[in-house]
Amino acid sequence: MSKIIIENRSNVSWGIVLRLVAQVIDDGRISETSKGKQYCFATHFKRFGVYVYADKNKKSDRFVITRET
């Protein structure tokens, strides 16, 4: 079983954040690292003015949502 951790550091609503993270997950594990394949490291959603950063831990995938600067 895997776990997803989402950290919303923006003021975007959780409904939108969940949809953006779902889109990154739907795109699949496309980045290759020493940890194996993982979700795209950084995805920019210009429409909402946010970035979604992804990282793979031992037992989970972590997504951090931040505002553009």
Secondary structure by P-SEA (a helix, b strand, c coil): cbbbbbbccccccaaaaaaaaaaaaaaccccccccccccccccccccccbbbbbbbcccbbbbbbbccc
